[in-house]
Amino acid sequence: MNALRDLIARHKQGRAVGVTSICSAHPIVIEASLRHALKHDDALVLFEATCNQVNQDGGYTGMTPADFVTFVHDIARRVGFDVSRIVLGGDHLGPNPWTSHPPVAAMDKAEVMVAAYVSAGFRKIHLDCSMSCAGDPTPLPEDEVVRRAVRLARAAETAHARAPNAGDAPVYVIGTEVPVPGGATEAIEGLAVTTPRAALATIEAHRQAFLAAGLEQAWSRVIASVVQPGVEFDHHNVIDYDRSDAQALSHAISAVPGMVYEAHSTDYQTRGALSALVEDHFAILKVGPGLTFAMREALWALDAIDQELTSEPRQARLRDTVLERMREHPRYWERYYHGAGKPLTVDLQYSLSDRVRYYWPDPVIESARARLFENLRASPPPISLLSQHLPGTLPGVRSGSVTRDPLSLAVAHVCAVLDDYHHACHTH
């Protein structure tokens, strides 16, 4: 955790450095991130799990916080990455998974969750109590958002104090102007950049509440606030960062000791936009769907190659299997996609919000994915088919840094996205 605080300190000293926050629980994305970090000898890798992915009830991945730690560390050991260089964070930690409950019950669950995250070894905690629970007004008043966040900070501090061999104390991220997790649910029609006054007011409200609660030490470890810098994506469009719209907001954080901004929904931003964000003090860049979207691109391409190389009875038909399972179990997309026929088929596969990511743990889908890899290991794709379906991997294949193994090809495709983030965070 000292590595993360040291990075923020260097940024505050005038160096335009940042960190990529990788929000994914897919093993291919985790492996790609670790191999990318090995290649570039990065001092730290930051993985974050959301409250919906991972919680004491299992989340949609079926993992508790302790399970997630084991999951990430096992992959790290397999690829030869030092686990001491991994920082784990909890994203959107608050009552979001239980908003159908009354606030008392939802916050009780959120307290248990935050304590479980800290006890398991997560050390970057995003306190997000901005959502309304059953019976709450909508939107929730900011003073209540802050009060609930302080309650969770206390739970985190208590859990850390009780943990054996606790190590570094948690650092915190605050902020109530949080974009929708996973991208906007409808077409974007205008996007308001957070005003400097609102950003500073949020920070001050949290500071006063932390101090009033006797959490001075915890406040000294608040490293960032989430704001809206003017970046977002919906199903098929991206709003690119325009630094001219965010200059006043950018300057406002300069006077706040020890804190930078955290930018959510940076998925699909250009390399230049990501660099500008870091230069403008949005030093923590969150990315999730953009990485699983790239992984899905690679798997669809490999599936197409499989259909060229493998006899029809043995083909994996991964793409068809995923679509079939998504239609059979619509719970993760039915509130988001409203089309029918061809438009729905396009949304299910290609929406930038990448609702496909919720389905990868499905055992039927995983069986098809495993068969796909088995087929392509038995019949490695020739360069001609890679040129057609995964042309971005060809330079690595030709140089020998990427093999024709399907996992290596999928990892390389995800790493191409991580290259843009690495450039933004490290080359200033």
Protein Blocks (a to p, Z undefined) as FASTA:
>chain_A
ZZmmmmmmmmmnopacdddddddfbfklmmmmmmmmmmnopabdcddddfklpcfkopan
opafklmmmmmmmmmmmnopafklpccddehiajklmmmpcfklmmmmmmmmmmmmmmno
pabdcddfkbccehiacdddfklmmmmmmmmmmmmmmmmmmpghklpaddddedjbdcde
hiafbdcehjadddfklmmmmmmmmmmmmmmnopmmmmmmccbdcddehiacdfkbccdd
dfklmmmmmmmmmmpghiacddehkghiafklmmmmmmnopabccdfklmmmmmmmmmmm
mmmmmmmmpcfklpgolmmmmmmmmmmmmmlmmmmpccehjllmmmmmmomklpmlmmmm
pmklmmmmmmmmmmmmmmccdfklmmmmmmmlmmmmmnopacfbfklmmmmmmmmmmmmm
mmmmmmZZ
